[in-house]
Structures are given as C-alpha cells and as structure tokens.
Amino acid sequence: MSDQQQAEVIVVGAGPTGLLLAGDLAEAGVRVVVLEKRGERLSNLSRAFAVHARTLEVLDARGLTDDLFALGGNKLGEFLLFGRATLHLDRLDSRFPFVLMTPQYHVERVLRRRAVDAGVEFHYDHRVTGVDQRDGRVTVHTEHGDWTATYAVGTDGVHSAVRDAVGIPFPGEAVLQSLMLADVRFTDPPDRSPVIAGADGAFTFIADFGDGYWRVIGWNSDDQQPDDAPVDLDEIRTAVRRSLGTDFGMRDERWASRFHSDERQAPTYREGGVFLAGDAAHCHSPAGGQGMNTGLQDAANLSWKLAAVLRGGDPALLDTYEGERHPVGKAVLRSSGALIRVAANRSKIAQRIRGTVLGTALGIKPVMQRMTGMISGIGIRYPHAHGDHHLVGRRAEDIGLADGSRLYEALRGGRFVVLDSALKPGADAAGGAFVAHAASAAPGSPARVIRPDGYIGWAGEDDPAAIRAYLETNAGAR
C-alpha cells in the first residue's frame, strides 16, 4: 500500500461531526483523511438548524464563532412550548445565552474551511465497502481503493457503513413516521420564535432563521406517507393549522422533505481501533434541536484523546470516550423523545393541561436550570473517579485570565490549559506545545487543568508533580 493510501486517522463522513473531528486532529499534527460518499459540492439543504450554547463554546475554543455568526442566523433566548411555557435560554451562564438558528450547511462551511486550512485530505465519491482490523491497523475499503490507519472513526450517519462493517448493532425504534420539514416564508409570521405546539393529532415546530425564511417541522397523524413520498406545501399547511389554528400565510418553500424519527443508540461506541460518533452512534427526534450539537460534542471529546494517544499518551484514555459520551447520548434520546411524545399526544385532556403543567414546572428555578442545561449542553457533566476533586468532569466556564485574554482563547489549537499552577512552562513539561500555562484573574481558586474540550480534567492544590503526571497520561508528548 502506497503512502498516498495511509494515514494516522481515517474519518468516514464529511458532515459536521466528521469535519470538526478532522480539523481538530489536523491542527494537532495528525495526518487525517476524510472519506465521503457524496460528491464535493456542498449541499444547500439542511435538516439541522439549531446551534446551542455549549456547541457555540466548543466553536469558540476553535476561534470559529465569529465566522459562523457572519454567515447569518437568529439568536433566540427563549423557547415557547405549547403556548404557555417558556424555556429561558437567556438565563444561561455562558457567553452565548441563546440558541443560534442557522442552517447546518453554514456550520459545515465554517468547519470545512478550517479543516482544509489545517491540511485535512478530503476524498469524495468514496463509498465504504468494508473495514478490516489486523495487527493494530485499521483498513477501510472503498470502491476506489483501500486506506489504512491506526484508527478510524465512523461519522457517516444513521445508515453508517462503518458501524455495519464492524458489526456494532443499532437497536431502537421508529417513534413517528411521515414528519415533514420545510423552509418557507410567511405572509403573517408568528410574533415569537421558536414555537412548539400540538393539538388535534398534529404538532408543529416553527423557528425563524432571520433571513426571511422559517424552519417548519410538521406532523399530522391523519396524513402518514412513506419517506420517499413528495411533500406538498398544503400538507404542511394542514399540520400547522391543526396545531396552531393558522398557517401564517405559508408560501415560497425553499425546500421540503419527509422523514421518520428514530430513537436508536449503539450499545458501544468502539470496536478495536474503530470509533463511532454523531448519528452513526445515536439518533433521536428533532425536538429540541440537539442532534447536530450532540455529534459535534462527541467529536470534541474524541479528537483530543486520539491526538494525545498518537503522541504518546496512555491508550486507556480512549476508553473514556464511550464512558463519557454514551450516557449523554442516552440522556438526549430520553429528553427529546419525551418532548415529541408530549407534542404528539392525542388526548384532549393531555393537550389542555401540558402547557400549564410544564409552565408551572419551569417556574421552579432548579427545574428550569436542569432543562436549559440539558437542551443547551451547558449542564453536561462527565463522571470522575473516587478521590478526584469535585470539580473534575465539570464544564469549565470561560473565565478571564490575568493577561486580559479568556480561557477559551487559550484552549485554541487543541491545548490543555494549566491554571494557577506553580508548574512553569519549559522543555520538560509534559505535552510540550499542547499545554498552555495561565493565571486566572480571580485569585484563590484551586489549581486546575482544563482539557482541550473545555472540561476540567484535574483540580486541587498547586502540585506540580500531580499536574505533570496528569499531563503525561492525558496530553502525551512527541
């Protein structure tokens, strides 16, 4: 096999998850190849539409939020649920207390540009036909030849060829059939966005993109058709009218499609040197707009671990990917599934009381914080070992640093950040160029090591030996 067909990591799938993963690896000096079954032309069609606060923080740690905002979108601080309940994202403790409504292709455009600039090799029209593992190497077979690498990651969606090739099952069920999706204009648009409503055996989600178009997801229990049936705008109008009493003068569809909503999750995210991320690992209802966000955060978790192990970190670090991300995928399935079932409930009694009950619940501060934390991703916490400081596994807030910069700026380039430590940077520091040293602008905090994905990996009293040991295991050196 020639040099042109070898890499350190093969990423299969050039959607948002694969693009972020590949860009991270390339910035860390890893030779990464992306294989994509589609052609090179970027699609202007998009099922995903929401970028939540935690994902915006992930993009900020890569210097990409300004580029994404420049492409357009609508920053929404509230969700109106069933006419009476408001979910307040504007109260999140984040630089981004909102959800950004923007098409998935905008996210892909920003991530692809970064990956190309970092040196990622893209090979389009490469459909995967098989995967073999032997002697610590992974070989990915395509219709145009074979590629070999130390690791491969399947980010190739719900119908993942990588997942099937390594024999990982994908159990679950179809929750709703014949969901309709369209981007449209309104003559008399809603006065709030986004809106989630359900009534009379139908439900609707409507959100403003901010460019004159609105994303509409509709479902009508009396109009069930196969996924490949064309969508007529009148069908969507009917679902919206049944849910909300009006179709707002819906017109000028930009595109429309029909799909079914599955709830599925792979029981394991790893088979040897092959990993799964994004929709290849889990899929769920579109309620809450968490799908793309969960996949991007999978990629942020896995990328630094692969890079660290390839430069000498402890291989056991890779086992923590599934341990941290599988419970998150399970929780998203549970929360999004509950929301869509409530919306689709045909019981007249349930329809009358759900907005009131949910509104009452959201009036309780801990309930509001839990729901907004889950949907936005801000509330995700990873487990920590017995004896670890209680901060370990928590999301690191974007604090100010003594030099006037921000923590998430210091994370750029896939770096660990050592805060308030007596350990000084030098040639003998574990991790080398992938460790930055900074002082918090707020004195008195414990020493912390912030992982490249923005979570606290180590915390305690200043202990240079303990910090160095953590970095030798988790940052590696080359």
N, C-alpha and C positions, 0 to 999 in steps of 0.2 A: 504494500500500500504506500502511495507516494505521500510526500509532505503535504501536498495540497489537500489530502483527504484525512488529515489528522488535526486534532485539537485537544485542548485540555478539558473543555466542557462543550457538549452539543446541546443546544436549546432547540426543541421542536415546537414551532408555533410562534408567529410574529404578531400576536395580539398584545395588549397592554402588559400582561404578566410577563411574557417572554421578552418583550422589549426592555422593561425595567431590569429584569434579571441579567440579560446580556450586557446592558450598559454598565451595570454595577461591576460585573466580572471584568469587562474590558478595562474599566478605569482602575481596577486593582491589578492590572498587568497580566490577566489571564487570557490565553488565546481561546476565544469563544466563537463558535459557528452557529448561526441560526438557520434552520431548515424550515421552509414554509411551503405548504402545498398550493397556496394561492399564487397568482401572478404578482408582479411587483407593484402594480398600480394600487394606490391606497383607496379604500372604499369610502364613499360619502354616505354610506348607510350605517346606522348605529342603533343597537338595542340599548346599550348602557348610556346613561345620561346624567348620572349624579357623581360628583367627586366630594366625598365627605371630609370632615376636618382632619382626621388622622392621616388620610391619604395626602391631603394638602401639606401636612407636616412632613410626610415622607418625601414628597416632591421638593419641599423647601430645603431639606437636608441634601438635596442634589442640585440646588440652585435653579429649579425649573418652574416655580410658581409664577413668577413674572411673565415668563414665556407663555404659560398656559392662559393666564388672565388676558394677555394681549390678543389671544385668538377669539375672545368673546365668551360670554356666558352671563348668567344671572346669579347673584349671591343672595340666597334666601335664608333668613334667620328663623323661620317658623314653618311648621307643618300643620295644616288644618285637617283634622281627622274626623270624618263623619259629621261635619257641620258644627260640632260643639266642643271638641277637644283640640287644644293647641299644644304642639310639641315645640318647646323653646330651645332651638339650637343656638340662639343668640346669647344664651347664658353659659355657653361652654367656656372653660378656662383654657383658651387656645388663641393663638394669633389669628385663627380662622374660625370664628364663631358663626358658621353658616355652612350650607351645602351649596356647592357651585354646580349649577345646572348647565352643562355643556356637553356636546355630543362626544361619544367615545373616540371618534376619529380625530378630534382635537388633541386628546390625551395621547393617542398613538403618534400623531405628528411630532409632538414635542419629544416623546421618548425615542422615536426612531432617529430624529436628528442627533440627539445626544449619543445614541449607540453608534451611529455611523462615524461621528466625530471621534469617538473613543477607539475606533478600529475594529468594530464587530464585522465579521464576514457574513453577508446575507446570501442565501441561495434559495431562489423562488422556484415554483413549479417542481418542488421536491417532495413527493408524497412518500411517506414512510411505509415500507412493506414488511419490516421485521426488525427485531432487536435481539442481539446475542450478547452474552457476557461470558468472558473467559480470561483467566489469569490477570484479574484486576483491571481489565479493559472492557469497555462497552462499545459494541459495533452496531451502528444504526444503518440499516439497509434502505435504500431508496430506489426509485425507478431509474435514477441517473447515476447510480454507483453507491459505494459504501463509505461511511465515515466512522472513524474510531477515536475514542477519547477515554479519559479517566472516569468522567461522569457524564450522564445525560439527564436532561430534565424535560419531561413532557408538559408543555403548556399549550397543548393542542386541543383544548376544548372538551365539551361534553362527550363527543364521539372520539375520544383520544385513541389514536393508533398506537401510541407508546404504551398506554395503560393496558390495552388489549394484548399487545405483543409480549409483555412481561407477566401476563396472567393475573393482574390485580382486578378483582371484581368491582362492580359499581352498583351496589344494591340500593333500592329505593322505589319510589312510585311516582306516577303522574298525578299531580294534585288537581290541576284544572286543564281542560282541553280548550282549544279554539280561543285563546287570548289574542286580541287584535291590538296592533301597535301602529301608530302613525304620527308623523309630524305635520301639523296643519296650521292654518291661520284661522282667527276668529273675527267675525264682524263685531260682536259684542263680548269681549273676553271676560273671564271671571275677574272679580275685584281682588282676589287673593291667589297666591300660588306658593307652594303646590297645594292641591286639594285631593283628598281621598274620600270617596263616597260610595255607598252601596245601598240599593233599595230594589224591591220588586224583582229579585232574581237576577240582578245585574250589578256590576260595580265599575267604577271609573277612577283612574288616576290622571290628573292633569298638572303639568308644570310648564312654566314659562322659560324658554331658552334665552330670552332677552334680545332676540334678533328679529322679532315679528312672528316667529314660529313657536308653537306649543307642542310638547310631547303629550300624547294621549294614549293611555292603555285602557282598553275596554273589554268587558266580558259580559255576555248575555247567555244565560242558561237555556234560553229557548232557541238559540242560534249556534249550534255546535257543528263545526265542519272540520275536515282534515287539514293538517298544517299546510299542505300544498294548494289548498283552495285559494283563489284570489280574494282579496279583501275589497269590498265595495265601501265607499265612504258612507253610504246610507246605513250600512250595518253598524258602523262605529257611532254614527249619529243616534241610532236607536238605543244602543247601550248607554250612551251619555244621557239621553233624555230620560230613560228609565231610572237612572241613578240620581240625576240632579234636576230633572224637570225641564231642562232646556239643553240645546246643543250649541248655544252661544254663537250661532251663525257659522258653524264649521265649514271651511272651504279650503281650496288650494292645497291639497295634500302634497307634501314634498316626497314622501314615500310611505308605504304601508306594508305590513307583513302580518302573518298569522303564526302563532307558535303555541306549544303547550308548556306548562310549568311543571317541571320535575323537582322532586326532592331526593337527591342522591348524594352519597358520600363514600369514597373509597375507604375500606377499613384500615388500610395502611397507605402512607404517602411515599413509601420507599421499598424497592426490591433491589438489593445489592447496591450497585452503583447508579441506579436509575431512580429518579425522584419525580413526583407529580406536584403540580402547583396550579392554582386557579381553577377554572371549570373542569379541568381534567381530574381534579381531586374532589371537587364538590360542586353541586349546582342546586339552586333553590329558587323560590318565587321572586319576581321582580319587586315585591313590596319592600319599601324602604331603600331601594336602590343600592344594595350592599354588594352585589355580585362582583363587579369590576374592582371595587375597593378591597374586598377580601383577597382577591387574587394578587393585587399589587402589594398588599402587605405580606402575603406568602412569599413573594419574590424578594422583598426587602429583608425578610428573616433568613431565607436560604442563601442569598447571594454572598453575604459576608462570611458565612460559615464555609461554603465551598472554597472561597478565595483563601481563607485562613488555613484550611487543611492543605490546600495545594502548596502553600508556602511554609509548611512545617508544623501547623497546629495539630492538636490531638484529634485523630479521626473520629473519636467518640463524640466530638462536637456535633457531627452530622446527625446523630440520633436525636438531638434535642429539637430538630426541625419539626418532626412529627409530634413530639411531646408537647410543643408549644402551639403549633398551628392546628392540629386536628381538633382539639376542644373548641377553638374559635370557629372553625367551620361548622361544627355540630351546633354551637350556640346560634349561629346565623341561620341555619336551617330551621331551628326551633322558633326563633323570633319572627322571621319573615313568613314562615308557614302559619303561625298563629294569626298574623295580621291579615293575610289573604283569606284565611278561613272565616275570620270575623266579617270581612268585607263581603264575602260571597254567601253568607248565611241567609237563607230564605225565610227564616222565622220572623213573622211580623213583630212578635214581642222582642226578639233579639235586636231587630232593626231599630225599634223605638228606644231601647234603653242603652245600646252600646256607646253612643256618643256621650250620654250623660254619665254612665259608669266610668268610661275612660277619662272624661274631663275631670271627674271627681278624683280619680286616682292620680292624675297628673298634677292636681293641686297639692299633693303631698310631696314636699321637696325631695326626699330620698328616692321616691318613685320616678320623679321627673329626671333626677340625675342619673338613675340607673338606665332608663330608657334612652336618654340622649347619649349617654356614654356608650351604650351598645350600638346604636344606629350609626353614630359618628365614628366609632372606633376608639374614641378617647379613653373610654373606660376599660379597655382590654388590658389585662394584667397576666403575665406569664408566671408559672409556678416557680418556687425557689426551694432549694434544698434545706433540710433541717440544719439549723445553726447559722444560716445566712442572715445578714441584716434584713430587717423588714422592708427596706426599700428595694431590694433586689427583685427584678421582674416587673417593676413598675415602669410606666412610660415616663421618660424624662421630660420635664417641662422646659420650654425654650427660654432659659434664664439668661440674663445679661451677664457678660464676663467683664472682668476688671479692665480689660483693654478697650472696652467700648463695643466689642462685637457681641454676637449672640452664639449660644451653644450650637444651634442647628447650622450656623455658618461654619463652625469649627468641625462639624461632622462631615463636611463635604469632602469628596474623594474617597469615601468609604473608610473613614478614620474612626478609631476609638479616641475618646477624649478623657483624659485623666484630670479630674477637678480637685483643687485644694490639696494636692499631694506634695509631700516632701521629695518625692521621686523627681529628679530633674532629667530633662531630655538629654540623651547622649548616645554614643555609639553602642553602648552595652544595653540600652533599653530594649526590652522585648517588643517585637512588632515593627521596629525601625520606623520607616516613613509612614506607617499606617497607624501611628499613635501620636496624638497631639496632646500638649500639656497646657492647661489654662487655669486661671484662678477665677472663682465666682465673685461677682460684685457684691454678693451677700455673705459676709463673714459668719463663721460659727456653724456652717453646715458640715456634715460628715464628709470625708473624702469619698469620692465616687469614681467609678469607671463607667462611662457611657458607651454602650455598644454602637456599632455603625447604624443599626436600625432604630436608634433613639430610645432604647430601653436600658435601664440600669443593670449592669452585669455584676458589679461588685460595689460594696459600700462598707464603711467602717471608719475607725480612727486611722489617721495617717500611718501607714505601714508599708514602706517601700518594698519589703520582701514579699508581702502578700500580694501587692499590686503587680510586682514583676512576675510572680508565679501565675497569677490570673492571665496576664498578657501572654506569657509563654504558651499557655494551654489554648487560649482563645484567639489570639492575634496571629501567632506564628511568626516566623522570620525567614527571610531568604537572602 
